[in-house]
Amino acid sequence: MKLKQIRIEQSLSIRALSELSGVPKRTIEDLEARGDGRASTLIKLADALHVSLDELCR
């Protein structure tokens, strides 16, 4: 999963991404560490980052 890479490329902190997406900070931290999560959560993050779900999950 490219969540952390995309987040950093867009100069977003975990807190900022959390506020944009409505996904809790802890969930984002867990996703960046483990690389797996619920589809509904990943869709929220992809939307907030303006990337496709496919791009986020590569």
PDBQT receptor file of N, H, CA, C and O in Angstrom, charges set to zero:
ATOM      1  N   MET A   1       0.835  -1.177   0.000  1.00  0.00    +0.000 N 
ATOM      2  CA  MET A   1       0.000   0.000   0.000  1.00  0.00    +0.000 C 
ATOM      3  C   MET A   1       0.886   1.248   0.000  1.00  0.00    +0.000 C 
ATOM      4  O   MET A   1       1.913   1.303   0.677  1.00  0.00    +0.000 OA
ATOM      5  N   LYS A   2       0.464   2.236  -0.769  1.00  0.00    +0.000 N 
ATOM      6  H   LYS A   2      -0.370   2.191  -1.318  1.00  0.00    +0.000 HD
ATOM      7  CA  LYS A   2       1.259   3.453  -0.923  1.00  0.00    +0.000 C 
ATOM      8  C   LYS A   2       0.724   4.633  -0.101  1.00  0.00    +0.000 C 
ATOM      9  O   LYS A   2       1.028   5.787  -0.405  1.00  0.00    +0.000 OA
ATOM     10  N   LEU A   3      -0.062   4.349   0.927  1.00  0.00    +0.000 N 
ATOM     11  H   LEU A   3      -0.309   3.412   1.174  1.00  0.00    +0.000 HD
ATOM     12  CA  LEU A   3      -0.691   5.410   1.711  1.00  0.00    +0.000 C 
ATOM     13  C   LEU A   3       0.331   6.404   2.252  1.00  0.00    +0.000 C 
ATOM     14  O   LEU A   3       0.195   7.610   2.046  1.00  0.00    +0.000 OA
ATOM     15  N   LYS A   4       1.342   5.907   2.936  1.00  0.00    +0.000 N 
ATOM     16  H   LYS A   4       1.452   4.928   3.103  1.00  0.00    +0.000 HD
ATOM     17  CA  LYS A   4       2.330   6.803   3.541  1.00  0.00    +0.000 C 
ATOM     18  C   LYS A   4       3.069   7.606   2.470  1.00  0.00    +0.000 C 
ATOM     19  O   LYS A   4       3.273   8.809   2.627  1.00  0.00    +0.000 OA
ATOM     20  N   GLN A   5       3.467   6.946   1.390  1.00  0.00    +0.000 N 
ATOM     21  H   GLN A   5       3.301   5.968   1.262  1.00  0.00    +0.000 HD
ATOM     22  CA  GLN A   5       4.192   7.616   0.313  1.00  0.00    +0.000 C 
ATOM     23  C   GLN A   5       3.351   8.749  -0.278  1.00  0.00    +0.000 C 
ATOM     24  O   GLN A   5       3.847   9.862  -0.456  1.00  0.00    +0.000 OA
ATOM     25  N   ILE A   6       2.098   8.472  -0.576  1.00  0.00    +0.000 N 
ATOM     26  H   ILE A   6       1.696   7.568  -0.431  1.00  0.00    +0.000 HD
ATOM     27  CA  ILE A   6       1.218   9.488  -1.165  1.00  0.00    +0.000 C 
ATOM     28  C   ILE A   6       0.973  10.624  -0.171  1.00  0.00    +0.000 C 
ATOM     29  O   ILE A   6       0.984  11.797  -0.547  1.00  0.00    +0.000 OA
ATOM     30  N   ARG A   7       0.755  10.274   1.092  1.00  0.00    +0.000 N 
ATOM     31  H   ARG A   7       0.747   9.321   1.397  1.00  0.00    +0.000 HD
ATOM     32  CA  ARG A   7       0.521  11.289   2.120  1.00  0.00    +0.000 C 
ATOM     33  C   ARG A   7       1.715  12.232   2.231  1.00  0.00    +0.000 C 
ATOM     34  O   ARG A   7       1.545  13.448   2.315  1.00  0.00    +0.000 OA
ATOM     35  N   ILE A   8       2.907  11.677   2.231  1.00  0.00    +0.000 N 
ATOM     36  H   ILE A   8       3.045  10.689   2.163  1.00  0.00    +0.000 HD
ATOM     37  CA  ILE A   8       4.120  12.492   2.352  1.00  0.00    +0.000 C 
ATOM     38  C   ILE A   8       4.336  13.329   1.090  1.00  0.00    +0.000 C 
ATOM     39  O   ILE A   8       4.727  14.493   1.184  1.00  0.00    +0.000 OA
ATOM     40  N   GLU A   9       4.087  12.751  -0.091  1.00  0.00    +0.000 N 
ATOM     41  H   GLU A   9       3.769  11.806  -0.167  1.00  0.00    +0.000 HD
ATOM     42  CA  GLU A   9       4.224  13.505  -1.343  1.00  0.00    +0.000 C 
ATOM     43  C   GLU A   9       3.307  14.722  -1.362  1.00  0.00    +0.000 C 
ATOM     44  O   GLU A   9       3.630  15.742  -1.972  1.00  0.00    +0.000 OA
ATOM     45  N   GLN A  10       2.163  14.610  -0.693  1.00  0.00    +0.000 N 
ATOM     46  H   GLN A  10       1.901  13.782  -0.197  1.00  0.00    +0.000 HD
ATOM     47  CA  GLN A  10       1.201  15.714  -0.653  1.00  0.00    +0.000 C 
ATOM     48  C   GLN A  10       1.413  16.613   0.565  1.00  0.00    +0.000 C 
ATOM     49  O   GLN A  10       0.595  17.487   0.851  1.00  0.00    +0.000 OA
ATOM     50  N   SER A  11       2.513  16.390   1.274  1.00  0.00    +0.000 N 
ATOM     51  H   SER A  11       3.178  15.680   1.042  1.00  0.00    +0.000 HD
ATOM     52  CA  SER A  11       2.888  17.192   2.452  1.00  0.00    +0.000 C 
ATOM     53  C   SER A  11       1.787  17.225   3.509  1.00  0.00    +0.000 C 
ATOM     54  O   SER A  11       1.504  18.270   4.097  1.00  0.00    +0.000 OA
ATOM     55  N   LEU A  12       1.174  16.071   3.741  1.00  0.00    +0.000 N 
ATOM     56  H   LEU A  12       1.403  15.222   3.264  1.00  0.00    +0.000 HD
ATOM     57  CA  LEU A  12       0.130  15.975   4.748  1.00  0.00    +0.000 C 
ATOM     58  C   LEU A  12       0.627  15.200   5.963  1.00  0.00    +0.000 C 
ATOM     59  O   LEU A  12       1.283  14.167   5.827  1.00  0.00    +0.000 OA
ATOM     60  N   SER A  13       0.316  15.699   7.127  1.00  0.00    +0.000 N 
ATOM     61  H   SER A  13      -0.216  16.538   7.237  1.00  0.00    +0.000 HD
ATOM     62  CA  SER A  13       0.582  14.945   8.345  1.00  0.00    +0.000 C 
ATOM     63  C   SER A  13      -0.541  13.923   8.522  1.00  0.00    +0.000 C 
ATOM     64  O   SER A  13      -1.574  14.000   7.856  1.00  0.00    +0.000 OA
ATOM     65  N   ILE A  14      -0.330  12.985   9.409  1.00  0.00    +0.000 N 
ATOM     66  H   ILE A  14       0.509  12.922   9.950  1.00  0.00    +0.000 HD
ATOM     67  CA  ILE A  14      -1.382  12.022   9.705  1.00  0.00    +0.000 C 
ATOM     68  C   ILE A  14      -2.598  12.767  10.252  1.00  0.00    +0.000 C 
ATOM     69  O   ILE A  14      -3.735  12.440   9.913  1.00  0.00    +0.000 OA
ATOM     70  N   ARG A  15      -2.360  13.752  11.085  1.00  0.00    +0.000 N 
ATOM     71  H   ARG A  15      -1.436  14.018  11.360  1.00  0.00    +0.000 HD
ATOM     72  CA  ARG A  15      -3.465  14.530  11.653  1.00  0.00    +0.000 C 
ATOM     73  C   ARG A  15      -4.266  15.248  10.566  1.00  0.00    +0.000 C 
ATOM     74  O   ARG A  15      -5.496  15.241  10.589  1.00  0.00    +0.000 OA
ATOM     75  N   ALA A  16      -3.562  15.865   9.615  1.00  0.00    +0.000 N 
ATOM     76  H   ALA A  16      -2.562  15.870   9.596  1.00  0.00    +0.000 HD
ATOM     77  CA  ALA A  16      -4.243  16.581   8.532  1.00  0.00    +0.000 C 
ATOM     78  C   ALA A  16      -5.056  15.612   7.681  1.00  0.00    +0.000 C 
ATOM     79  O   ALA A  16      -6.190  15.919   7.312  1.00  0.00    +0.000 OA
ATOM     80  N   LEU A  17      -4.496  14.455   7.366  1.00  0.00    +0.000 N 
ATOM     81  H   LEU A  17      -3.574  14.206   7.665  1.00  0.00    +0.000 HD
ATOM     82  CA  LEU A  17      -5.220  13.462   6.576  1.00  0.00    +0.000 C 
ATOM     83  C   LEU A  17      -6.437  12.958   7.340  1.00  0.00    +0.000 C 
ATOM     84  O   LEU A  17      -7.493  12.722   6.754  1.00  0.00    +0.000 OA
ATOM     85  N   SER A  18      -6.286  12.797   8.631  1.00  0.00    +0.000 N 
ATOM     86  H   SER A  18      -5.428  12.989   9.107  1.00  0.00    +0.000 HD
ATOM     87  CA  SER A  18      -7.400  12.374   9.466  1.00  0.00    +0.000 C 
ATOM     88  C   SER A  18      -8.544  13.383   9.395  1.00  0.00    +0.000 C 
ATOM     89  O   SER A  18      -9.709  13.005   9.274  1.00  0.00    +0.000 OA
ATOM     90  N   GLU A  19      -8.207  14.649   9.472  1.00  0.00    +0.000 N 
ATOM     91  H   GLU A  19      -7.260  14.956   9.570  1.00  0.00    +0.000 HD
ATOM     92  CA  GLU A  19      -9.221  15.702   9.414  1.00  0.00    +0.000 C 
ATOM     93  C   GLU A  19      -9.888  15.764   8.032  1.00  0.00    +0.000 C 
ATOM     94  O   GLU A  19     -11.096  15.978   7.935  1.00  0.00    +0.000 OA
ATOM     95  N   LEU A  20      -9.107  15.580   6.977  1.00  0.00    +0.000 N 
ATOM     96  H   LEU A  20      -8.125  15.407   7.056  1.00  0.00    +0.000 HD
ATOM     97  CA  LEU A  20      -9.654  15.619   5.619  1.00  0.00    +0.000 C 
ATOM     98  C   LEU A  20     -10.563  14.427   5.315  1.00  0.00    +0.000 C 
ATOM     99  O   LEU A  20     -11.568  14.563   4.617  1.00  0.00    +0.000 OA
ATOM    100  N   SER A  21     -10.204  13.280   5.836  1.00  0.00    +0.000 N 
ATOM    101  H   SER A  21      -9.388  13.169   6.402  1.00  0.00    +0.000 HD
ATOM    102  CA  SER A  21     -10.885  12.039   5.473  1.00  0.00    +0.000 C 
ATOM    103  C   SER A  21     -11.948  11.597   6.464  1.00  0.00    +0.000 C 
ATOM    104  O   SER A  21     -12.858  10.847   6.111  1.00  0.00    +0.000 OA
ATOM    105  N   GLY A  22     -11.835  12.060   7.707  1.00  0.00    +0.000 N 
ATOM    106  H   GLY A  22     -11.096  12.669   7.993  1.00  0.00    +0.000 HD
ATOM    107  CA  GLY A  22     -12.740  11.578   8.740  1.00  0.00    +0.000 C 
ATOM    108  C   GLY A  22     -12.328  10.231   9.307  1.00  0.00    +0.000 C 
ATOM    109  O   GLY A  22     -13.089   9.608  10.046  1.00  0.00    +0.000 OA
ATOM    110  N   VAL A  23     -11.132   9.780   8.966  1.00  0.00    +0.000 N 
ATOM    111  H   VAL A  23     -10.514  10.287   8.365  1.00  0.00    +0.000 HD
ATOM    112  CA  VAL A  23     -10.600   8.511   9.463  1.00  0.00    +0.000 C 
ATOM    113  C   VAL A  23      -9.724   8.817  10.680  1.00  0.00    +0.000 C 
ATOM    114  O   VAL A  23      -8.873   9.704  10.609  1.00  0.00    +0.000 OA
ATOM    115  N   PRO A  24      -9.911   8.106  11.791  1.00  0.00    +0.000 N 
ATOM    116  CA  PRO A  24      -9.113   8.376  12.996  1.00  0.00    +0.000 C 
ATOM    117  C   PRO A  24      -7.603   8.247  12.752  1.00  0.00    +0.000 C 
ATOM    118  O   PRO A  24      -7.159   7.425  11.950  1.00  0.00    +0.000 OA
ATOM    119  N   LYS A  25      -6.835   9.068  13.453  1.00  0.00    +0.000 N 
ATOM    120  H   LYS A  25      -7.196   9.735  14.105  1.00  0.00    +0.000 HD
ATOM    121  CA  LYS A  25      -5.369   9.046  13.309  1.00  0.00    +0.000 C 
ATOM    122  C   LYS A  25      -4.816   7.653  13.564  1.00  0.00    +0.000 C 
ATOM    123  O   LYS A  25      -3.957   7.178  12.821  1.00  0.00    +0.000 OA
ATOM    124  N   ARG A  26      -5.300   7.002  14.601  1.00  0.00    +0.000 N 
ATOM    125  H   ARG A  26      -5.998   7.387  15.205  1.00  0.00    +0.000 HD
ATOM    126  CA  ARG A  26      -4.805   5.662  14.952  1.00  0.00    +0.000 C 
ATOM    127  C   ARG A  26      -5.026   4.674  13.803  1.00  0.00    +0.000 C 
ATOM    128  O   ARG A  26      -4.171   3.831  13.534  1.00  0.00    +0.000 OA
ATOM    129  N   THR A  27      -6.151   4.779  13.143  1.00  0.00    +0.000 N 
ATOM    130  H   THR A  27      -6.845   5.464  13.362  1.00  0.00    +0.000 HD
ATOM    131  CA  THR A  27      -6.451   3.895  12.013  1.00  0.00    +0.000 C 
ATOM    132  C   THR A  27      -5.464   4.136  10.877  1.00  0.00    +0.000 C 
ATOM    133  O   THR A  27      -4.987   3.186  10.257  1.00  0.00    +0.000 OA
ATOM    134  N   ILE A  28      -5.156   5.397  10.602  1.00  0.00    +0.000 N 
ATOM    135  H   ILE A  28      -5.543   6.169  11.105  1.00  0.00    +0.000 HD
ATOM    136  CA  ILE A  28      -4.190   5.728   9.547  1.00  0.00    +0.000 C 
ATOM    137  C   ILE A  28      -2.815   5.181   9.917  1.00  0.00    +0.000 C 
ATOM    138  O   ILE A  28      -2.124   4.611   9.072  1.00  0.00    +0.000 OA
ATOM    139  N   GLU A  29      -2.418   5.351  11.172  1.00  0.00    +0.000 N 
ATOM    140  H   GLU A  29      -2.979   5.814  11.858  1.00  0.00    +0.000 HD
ATOM    141  CA  GLU A  29      -1.129   4.813  11.619  1.00  0.00    +0.000 C 
ATOM    142  C   GLU A  29      -1.078   3.300  11.442  1.00  0.00    +0.000 C 
ATOM    143  O   GLU A  29      -0.076   2.758  10.973  1.00  0.00    +0.000 OA
ATOM    144  N   ASP A  30      -2.158   2.621  11.818  1.00  0.00    +0.000 N 
ATOM    145  H   ASP A  30      -2.972   3.061  12.198  1.00  0.00    +0.000 HD
ATOM    146  CA  ASP A  30      -2.214   1.164  11.661  1.00  0.00    +0.000 C 
ATOM    147  C   ASP A  30      -2.154   0.748  10.192  1.00  0.00    +0.000 C 
ATOM    148  O   ASP A  30      -1.472  -0.215   9.842  1.00  0.00    +0.000 OA
ATOM    149  N   LEU A  31      -2.866   1.474   9.340  1.00  0.00    +0.000 N 
ATOM    150  H   LEU A  31      -3.419   2.257   9.625  1.00  0.00    +0.000 HD
ATOM    151  CA  LEU A  31      -2.845   1.161   7.906  1.00  0.00    +0.000 C 
ATOM    152  C   LEU A  31      -1.447   1.334   7.328  1.00  0.00    +0.000 C 
ATOM    153  O   LEU A  31      -0.994   0.509   6.535  1.00  0.00    +0.000 OA
ATOM    154  N   GLU A  32      -0.772   2.391   7.720  1.00  0.00    +0.000 N 
ATOM    155  H   GLU A  32      -1.140   3.061   8.364  1.00  0.00    +0.000 HD
ATOM    156  CA  GLU A  32       0.589   2.610   7.201  1.00  0.00    +0.000 C 
ATOM    157  C   GLU A  32       1.541   1.532   7.694  1.00  0.00    +0.000 C 
ATOM    158  O   GLU A  32       2.488   1.184   6.988  1.00  0.00    +0.000 OA
ATOM    159  N   ALA A  33       1.317   1.001   8.872  1.00  0.00    +0.000 N 
ATOM    160  H   ALA A  33       0.548   1.284   9.446  1.00  0.00    +0.000 HD
ATOM    161  CA  ALA A  33       2.196  -0.029   9.428  1.00  0.00    +0.000 C 
ATOM    162  C   ALA A  33       1.875  -1.419   8.865  1.00  0.00    +0.000 C 
ATOM    163  O   ALA A  33       2.780  -2.186   8.536  1.00  0.00    +0.000 OA
ATOM    164  N   ARG A  34       0.571  -1.737   8.756  1.00  0.00    +0.000 N 
ATOM    165  H   ARG A  34      -0.165  -1.114   9.023  1.00  0.00    +0.000 HD
ATOM    166  CA  ARG A  34       0.152  -3.082   8.359  1.00  0.00    +0.000 C 
ATOM    167  C   ARG A  34      -0.152  -3.218   6.882  1.00  0.00    +0.000 C 
ATOM    168  O   ARG A  34       0.109  -4.257   6.275  1.00  0.00    +0.000 OA
ATOM    169  N   GLY A  35      -0.710  -2.154   6.304  1.00  0.00    +0.000 N 
ATOM    170  H   GLY A  35      -0.922  -1.310   6.797  1.00  0.00    +0.000 HD
ATOM    171  CA  GLY A  35      -1.003  -2.183   4.875  1.00  0.00    +0.000 C 
ATOM    172  C   GLY A  35      -2.312  -2.822   4.482  1.00  0.00    +0.000 C 
ATOM    173  O   GLY A  35      -2.541  -3.087   3.301  1.00  0.00    +0.000 OA
ATOM    174  N   ASP A  36      -3.186  -3.080   5.460  1.00  0.00    +0.000 N 
ATOM    175  H   ASP A  36      -3.000  -2.865   6.418  1.00  0.00    +0.000 HD
ATOM    176  CA  ASP A  36      -4.485  -3.634   5.107  1.00  0.00    +0.000 C 
ATOM    177  C   ASP A  36      -5.571  -2.953   5.925  1.00  0.00    +0.000 C 
ATOM    178  O   ASP A  36      -5.329  -2.488   7.039  1.00  0.00    +0.000 OA
ATOM    179  N   GLY A  37      -6.760  -2.901   5.361  1.00  0.00    +0.000 N 
ATOM    180  H   GLY A  37      -6.956  -3.279   4.456  1.00  0.00    +0.000 HD
ATOM    181  CA  GLY A  37      -7.851  -2.256   6.073  1.00  0.00    +0.000 C 
ATOM    182  C   GLY A  37      -9.166  -2.461   5.354  1.00  0.00    +0.000 C 
ATOM    183  O   GLY A  37      -9.219  -3.088   4.296  1.00  0.00    +0.000 OA
ATOM    184  N   ARG A  38     -10.220  -1.931   5.931  1.00  0.00    +0.000 N 
ATOM    185  H   ARG A  38     -10.178  -1.422   6.790  1.00  0.00    +0.000 HD
ATOM    186  CA  ARG A  38     -11.554  -2.040   5.338  1.00  0.00    +0.000 C 
ATOM    187  C   ARG A  38     -11.634  -1.223   4.058  1.00  0.00    +0.000 C 
ATOM    188  O   ARG A  38     -11.040  -0.151   3.941  1.00  0.00    +0.000 OA
ATOM    189  N   ALA A  39     -12.376  -1.755   3.115  1.00  0.00    +0.000 N 
ATOM    190  H   ALA A  39     -12.858  -2.625   3.210  1.00  0.00    +0.000 HD
ATOM    191  CA  ALA A  39     -12.540  -1.059   1.838  1.00  0.00    +0.000 C 
ATOM    192  C   ALA A  39     -13.155   0.323   2.043  1.00  0.00    +0.000 C 
ATOM    193  O   ALA A  39     -12.748   1.282   1.386  1.00  0.00    +0.000 OA
ATOM    194  N   SER A  40     -14.122   0.435   2.939  1.00  0.00    +0.000 N 
ATOM    195  H   SER A  40     -14.452  -0.344   3.472  1.00  0.00    +0.000 HD
ATOM    196  CA  SER A  40     -14.787   1.727   3.167  1.00  0.00    +0.000 C 
ATOM    197  C   SER A  40     -13.797   2.770   3.694  1.00  0.00    +0.000 C 
ATOM    198  O   SER A  40     -13.883   3.946   3.340  1.00  0.00    +0.000 OA
ATOM    199  N   THR A  41     -12.870   2.343   4.530  1.00  0.00    +0.000 N 
ATOM    200  H   THR A  41     -12.800   1.388   4.818  1.00  0.00    +0.000 HD
ATOM    201  CA  THR A  41     -11.848   3.252   5.065  1.00  0.00    +0.000 C 
ATOM    202  C   THR A  41     -10.887   3.669   3.962  1.00  0.00    +0.000 C 
ATOM    203  O   THR A  41     -10.528   4.841   3.854  1.00  0.00    +0.000 OA
ATOM    204  N   LEU A  42     -10.474   2.718   3.152  1.00  0.00    +0.000 N 
ATOM    205  H   LEU A  42     -10.766   1.765   3.240  1.00  0.00    +0.000 HD
ATOM    206  CA  LEU A  42      -9.534   3.014   2.071  1.00  0.00    +0.000 C 
ATOM    207  C   LEU A  42     -10.156   3.961   1.045  1.00  0.00    +0.000 C 
ATOM    208  O   LEU A  42      -9.468   4.817   0.489  1.00  0.00    +0.000 OA
ATOM    209  N   ILE A  43     -11.449   3.806   0.798  1.00  0.00    +0.000 N 
ATOM    210  H   ILE A  43     -12.007   3.110   1.249  1.00  0.00    +0.000 HD
ATOM    211  CA  ILE A  43     -12.136   4.702  -0.135  1.00  0.00    +0.000 C 
ATOM    212  C   ILE A  43     -12.137   6.131   0.406  1.00  0.00    +0.000 C 
ATOM    213  O   ILE A  43     -11.898   7.077  -0.346  1.00  0.00    +0.000 OA
ATOM    214  N   LYS A  44     -12.403   6.294   1.691  1.00  0.00    +0.000 N 
ATOM    215  H   LYS A  44     -12.598   5.527   2.302  1.00  0.00    +0.000 HD
ATOM    216  CA  LYS A  44     -12.372   7.630   2.299  1.00  0.00    +0.000 C 
ATOM    217  C   LYS A  44     -10.998   8.267   2.154  1.00  0.00    +0.000 C 
ATOM    218  O   LYS A  44     -10.883   9.451   1.839  1.00  0.00    +0.000 OA
ATOM    219  N   LEU A  45      -9.955   7.473   2.387  1.00  0.00    +0.000 N 
ATOM    220  H   LEU A  45     -10.048   6.511   2.644  1.00  0.00    +0.000 HD
ATOM    221  CA  LEU A  45      -8.587   8.000   2.285  1.00  0.00    +0.000 C 
ATOM    222  C   LEU A  45      -8.239   8.336   0.839  1.00  0.00    +0.000 C 
ATOM    223  O   LEU A  45      -7.642   9.380   0.574  1.00  0.00    +0.000 OA
ATOM    224  N   ALA A  46      -8.602   7.473  -0.090  1.00  0.00    +0.000 N 
ATOM    225  H   ALA A  46      -9.087   6.626   0.125  1.00  0.00    +0.000 HD
ATOM    226  CA  ALA A  46      -8.329   7.733  -1.509  1.00  0.00    +0.000 C 
ATOM    227  C   ALA A  46      -9.030   9.012  -1.953  1.00  0.00    +0.000 C 
ATOM    228  O   ALA A  46      -8.442   9.829  -2.663  1.00  0.00    +0.000 OA
ATOM    229  N   ASP A  47     -10.274   9.188  -1.542  1.00  0.00    +0.000 N 
ATOM    230  H   ASP A  47     -10.751   8.525  -0.965  1.00  0.00    +0.000 HD
ATOM    231  CA  ASP A  47     -11.014  10.407  -1.890  1.00  0.00    +0.000 C 
ATOM    232  C   ASP A  47     -10.329  11.639  -1.320  1.00  0.00    +0.000 C 
ATOM    233  O   ASP A  47     -10.188  12.644  -2.016  1.00  0.00    +0.000 OA
ATOM    234  N   ALA A  48      -9.906  11.576  -0.076  1.00  0.00    +0.000 N 
ATOM    235  H   ALA A  48     -10.021  10.760   0.489  1.00  0.00    +0.000 HD
ATOM    236  CA  ALA A  48      -9.258  12.722   0.572  1.00  0.00    +0.000 C 
ATOM    237  C   ALA A  48      -7.925  13.059  -0.097  1.00  0.00    +0.000 C 
ATOM    238  O   ALA A  48      -7.526  14.223  -0.149  1.00  0.00    +0.000 OA
ATOM    239  N   LEU A  49      -7.241  12.035  -0.606  1.00  0.00    +0.000 N 
ATOM    240  H   LEU A  49      -7.565  11.090  -0.563  1.00  0.00    +0.000 HD
ATOM    241  CA  LEU A  49      -5.943  12.236  -1.246  1.00  0.00    +0.000 C 
ATOM    242  C   LEU A  49      -6.071  12.510  -2.752  1.00  0.00    +0.000 C 
ATOM    243  O   LEU A  49      -5.074  12.788  -3.419  1.00  0.00    +0.000 OA
ATOM    244  N   HIS A  50      -7.293  12.432  -3.284  1.00  0.00    +0.000 N 
ATOM    245  H   HIS A  50      -8.103  12.207  -2.742  1.00  0.00    +0.000 HD
ATOM    246  CA  HIS A  50      -7.557  12.652  -4.713  1.00  0.00    +0.000 C 
ATOM    247  C   HIS A  50      -6.790  11.673  -5.588  1.00  0.00    +0.000 C 
ATOM    248  O   HIS A  50      -6.211  12.044  -6.609  1.00  0.00    +0.000 OA
ATOM    249  N   VAL A  51      -6.800  10.406  -5.160  1.00  0.00    +0.000 N 
ATOM    250  H   VAL A  51      -7.270  10.104  -4.331  1.00  0.00    +0.000 HD
ATOM    251  CA  VAL A  51      -6.197   9.331  -5.952  1.00  0.00    +0.000 C 
ATOM    252  C   VAL A  51      -7.223   8.204  -6.068  1.00  0.00    +0.000 C 
ATOM    253  O   VAL A  51      -8.188   8.148  -5.306  1.00  0.00    +0.000 OA
ATOM    254  N   SER A  52      -7.000   7.315  -7.026  1.00  0.00    +0.000 N 
ATOM    255  H   SER A  52      -6.216   7.361  -7.645  1.00  0.00    +0.000 HD
ATOM    256  CA  SER A  52      -7.893   6.168  -7.162  1.00  0.00    +0.000 C 
ATOM    257  C   SER A  52      -7.584   5.152  -6.081  1.00  0.00    +0.000 C 
ATOM    258  O   SER A  52      -6.486   5.126  -5.526  1.00  0.00    +0.000 OA
ATOM    259  N   LEU A  53      -8.563   4.320  -5.793  1.00  0.00    +0.000 N 
ATOM    260  H   LEU A  53      -9.456   4.341  -6.244  1.00  0.00    +0.000 HD
ATOM    261  CA  LEU A  53      -8.356   3.247  -4.822  1.00  0.00    +0.000 C 
ATOM    262  C   LEU A  53      -7.264   2.310  -5.307  1.00  0.00    +0.000 C 
ATOM    263  O   LEU A  53      -6.462   1.816  -4.515  1.00  0.00    +0.000 OA
ATOM    264  N   ASP A  54      -7.236   2.070  -6.603  1.00  0.00    +0.000 N 
ATOM    265  H   ASP A  54      -7.887   2.472  -7.247  1.00  0.00    +0.000 HD
ATOM    266  CA  ASP A  54      -6.202   1.221  -7.182  1.00  0.00    +0.000 C 
ATOM    267  C   ASP A  54      -4.800   1.787  -6.939  1.00  0.00    +0.000 C 
ATOM    268  O   ASP A  54      -3.884   1.054  -6.567  1.00  0.00    +0.000 OA
ATOM    269  N   GLU A  55      -4.646   3.078  -7.151  1.00  0.00    +0.000 N 
ATOM    270  H   GLU A  55      -5.391   3.673  -7.454  1.00  0.00    +0.000 HD
ATOM    271  CA  GLU A  55      -3.345   3.718  -6.930  1.00  0.00    +0.000 C 
ATOM    272  C   GLU A  55      -2.940   3.646  -5.470  1.00  0.00    +0.000 C 
ATOM    273  O   GLU A  55      -1.774   3.402  -5.163  1.00  0.00    +0.000 OA
ATOM    274  N   LEU A  56      -3.879   3.853  -4.573  1.00  0.00    +0.000 N 
ATOM    275  H   LEU A  56      -4.827   4.051  -4.823  1.00  0.00    +0.000 HD
ATOM    276  CA  LEU A  56      -3.586   3.811  -3.138  1.00  0.00    +0.000 C 
ATOM    277  C   LEU A  56      -3.133   2.434  -2.698  1.00  0.00    +0.000 C 
ATOM    278  O   LEU A  56      -2.245   2.307  -1.856  1.00  0.00    +0.000 OA
ATOM    279  N   CYS A  57      -3.740   1.404  -3.265  1.00  0.00    +0.000 N 
ATOM    280  H   CYS A  57      -4.461   1.508  -3.950  1.00  0.00    +0.000 HD
ATOM    281  CA  CYS A  57      -3.498   0.029  -2.809  1.00  0.00    +0.000 C 
ATOM    282  C   CYS A  57      -2.371  -0.699  -3.541  1.00  0.00    +0.000 C 
ATOM    283  O   CYS A  57      -2.119  -1.869  -3.251  1.00  0.00    +0.000 OA
ATOM    284  N   ARG A  58      -1.702  -0.056  -4.461  1.00  0.00    +0.000 N 
ATOM    285  H   ARG A  58      -1.907   0.894  -4.696  1.00  0.00    +0.000 HD
ATOM    286  CA  ARG A  58      -0.608  -0.720  -5.192  1.00  0.00    +0.000 C 
ATOM    287  C   ARG A  58       0.530  -1.048  -4.285  1.00  0.00    +0.000 C 
ATOM    288  O   ARG A  58       1.532  -1.607  -4.729  1.00  0.00    +0.000 OA
TER     289      ARG A  58
